[in-house]
Amino acid sequence: MTPSSLLFAFTISWLVCGQAFAQQLLRTSTSWDGKGFSYPQGKAELTSVKLRLESGQQTPFHCHPVPTFGYVLSGQILVETADGNSTMMKAGESAVEVMRTLHRGTAIDGPAEIVVFYAGAQGIPTTLTAGKDEHQDCKKYIGR
């Protein structure tokens, strides 16, 4: 069975049985700070990770040169940019992270878990840590 015929069979069975439920989590063309994002050029590469932060634990400042989507599985995460903008993400919420902008996340009032999806391209890192990675400047990936 080919992938397309398998998808067709699944879709038909879902329509007939009606037991599956799809809920759109997010549809947007901007990140949480209201800025746009763009896909890098090159051979597409999707990556996903599950991140766990203990209560009060904070990620280092970092940036993403590719579009990044997060879904909070549990807890609350305060996301702050280096220039002072912030947003609180709670369990069950999703957002497109800021792109090419230094930011960090902190677990608030308990541990937090988030699933992060990166829509990148081969050869382009998903995350760069400020002051640590040799390619510290996310802006260098503009137009790639």
N, C-alpha and C positions, 0 to 999 in steps of 0.2 A: 504494500500500500504506500503510495507517495505521500509526502507531507501535506500537499494541498488536498488530496482526497481524504486524508485523516482529519484535517481541519474541517472540511465540509461535513464529514460524518458526525463529528462532535457537535458542530453547529446545529445540524438537523436534529440530533438526539436532544440537545438542550432545548430547542424550540418546541419539540414534541412533548418532552417530559416536563419542562418548565421547572425543574428542581434547582437549577443553578441560578445564582443571583449576582449580577455585576453592579457595582457601585463605583461611579467615577470619583476618584479621590481629588484630582486636580486637573485643570486645563487652563494653561496660561501661556503668555508669551513674554512674561517678565519674571524676574526673581523677586524675592520677598521685599527687596528695597525699591522696587518699581522700575529697575533698569532692565533693558533687553538682554538677550543672550544669543549666541550664534554657535553653530556647529563647526568644528574644525574640518579642514580639508584633509583628504587622505582616506585610507581604507578604514571604514567604520569599525569601532571596537567598543563593546558594552562591557562594563564592569560593575559588580555589586559587592558591597561589604556590609557586614553587621558590626556596628560599633557599640560598645558598652562603656559607659562612664559611671564610676562610683559617685556617690553623693559628694558634691563639692569639687569633684575632679574636673580639670579644665584641659582642653586640648591646647597645644601651642598655636600661636598665630600661624595661619596657613592660607593658601589660596588655591583655587581650582581654575586651570586654563581651559576646562571643558564644561559643558552644561552638567549640573549636578542636582539630583532630585533626592530628597530625603523624606522618609516616612517614620514617625516616632512610634515604636512598638509599645514602650512603657516609659513612665516618668515624664520629666520636663527638662527641656534644654534651653538655656538662655544663649542666643547667638548674638555676638557683638562684633562689629567691624572695628578696625584700628582707629577709624575717625569718629567713633562714638555712636553710630546707628546700632539699634538692637531690635530683636524680636524674640518672643517666647514661643517655643513649640512644645505642645503637650501631646500625650498619648492619643493616637488616632488622627493626628494632624499631619499634613504633608506640605512641603514647600520646595520651590526651586531655590537653591542656595545662590548667594552672590557669586558672580563670575569675575575672575581676575582681580579680586578685592580681598585684602588681608582681613581675616576674621577668625574667631575662636568660639568654641562651645563650652558651656559649663553645665553640669548636671545640678539641678536645683531641687532641694527637699527630698533627696533620695536618689538611688541609682536610675539611670536612663539607658534605654536601648533604641537605636535608630538603624534602619536599613537605608543605605545610601546607594544610589544608582548613578553611574557616570556614563554619559554619551560622548565618548571620545573617539580618537583615531589612533591607529598603531603608531608607536614612536612618540606619542605625546603623553606625559605623565598626567595622572588624574589629580594629584595633590602635591603641592610644593610647600615645605615648611620654611617659614621666614628664618633667615640666618643659618639654616642648616643645609639645604639642598644647593647643589652647584648652580642650578638654574633657578635662582631665587625670584626672578621677575616674571610673574604671570603675564604681564603685558607683552612680553616678547613673542607670545603665541598668538597674538592678534593677527588674523588673516591667514592662519595656517589651517 
